[in-house]
């Protein structure tokens, strides 16, 4: 039986096990939307802006571990996806974007709503396709999912002209995908693993730096086994948060620009760094030439291009983190590093990076920590980008694996609203808190309409300091307090929430913080809480831009912080 | 870091946009391609590209790994430090009036080049060799007035029995399907 190109897209998605698609219709993908009602198993979520479709698909993928799917029409629909695709690219999130394109005959002729989206997205996708025959749709979608989900995951884009959606052809879905130029290595090289085990056995001051790769390959148990067997402290990067239990005695929190002071000092002192599924990003390393000056580095990553990109590696191991760690733990001898561990405790006691001062002011850290405590580390927390994100990263020490979802590499303000939506679709029975900046929230708040339409009980905590706070912090510290274009003229967030049919609350008194969180937790629907927090609180510790980790500025004394 | 000229050979899928994908990676990492030659390989559906880039060995290693991530790249090798044969071809149009014509022909003979076109005012010379040879004949011809030159860019192959950027595993020729017609727009 012949099917239309549009039907083939839907059939293919069902064969890939897709349940939810986030999208927006328009001229060029209308045939696809025309076919959707024939596939009720494929639930389409109508977003209010295509960027939100991409971010929702992104967070959905992070929660489920499988590629998220978004639809957009040609031209502006497709270009609106770009930020979301770039975000998924930077954070290695599997995503399949399916865009409509103008009819074949118009391509390259500046047709109405034409954009060269495959050209535009070459640098931010693992691969993309312009499909010019309906016969090629099924194979292309199978390849698209294979590429997005395997190896180092990432976004792909399939661009389909309107008339190709309408062609009628036979449908066969391929059982296997074999791509000549794409054979990711998943098994670590045994000789390298032996060398790594030896380095670990020889080390006196080892540290594990665990990143997103641990979460992507679901290597929670394996990481714990490696750390426990050789008694190695574990630091997680921003995207590695919730890759290791927050309450574990070997866990030390986040390193880097706004990481724990003790971690930056420990990295400086360590004689062995074991990078696991992470890429030595500049926010982690500080000034690169002074990063871990005393350490040999073992680097485990599935992407060969990450090896040696930023740091010199003594033992590179290319492979899937889960498999490599499993092989590594079998190779390792049990070890103790009691002196080193007790040194980490001393440093923590001497440098309380995350102590919240006792004050009546509504400090953003207090609000975030209160939310963390109210959820008991259960459910999911989603953040945007900036000060609130760093505080969330500092104060969430959750045990639940893969429960912290944030925009890491690209640093996309506005991620917090649509990403919370994607996470809630993927985990309908879990509580989802979105920690928002007052500035970022306004970049994507239109999605409150989607959230109400689909009855998603997301709890939004706007950490409202009246600024694009991180911009203000940098202006204050590095631009001689020349505060330009970072002051936010904000709407009445409570009325705004109510206009969408969302329960809105305002908190400007410390005594109300926990009560408001409690009300939100008990409310069956979505909630927006406008936490009007101390305006000028800055994120510390901080590695000034261009400085080394050893030069981390620790938390200033309470009197200094509140003298403003 | 001081750069050297690196010769990199890639075996790539013969698909639309592959050159764009590859050159995009070079551009993104800040490299200028000195020369580039592309053509069909011995395997149907696969092309072999030869790049020459000016860069440090470490930088080239990084970009090569990035290029491997391009799905259409099947194999890529830096053969700079291998024994290799390199060639390029140039067509040079030289002003050649009656009084100097015999001198030019002498130069052509010395370089074992060919005259492929002639008219009363000029001739076209075809020369094949490594860059030095093409550069040398260019220098020799310059005093007569070079009107135009085109060069192909370097193609390279390692000496001996080894294959340059080989295809691993069994070779399966996959047929080339012609692309559907795009444009002109007839209304719809």
Interface residues (C-beta under 8 A of the other chain):
Chain A: X103 X104 X105 X106 X107 X108 X109 X111 X118 X119 X122 X123 X126 X127 X130 X132 X133 X147 X163 X179 X180 X181 X182 X303 X304 X305 X307 X308 X309
Chain B: X12 X13 X16 X17 X20 X21 X24 X28 X58 X61 X62 X65 X66 X68 X69 X70 X71 X72 X73 X74 X75 X167 X179 X180 X181 X182 X183 X184 X185 X186 X188
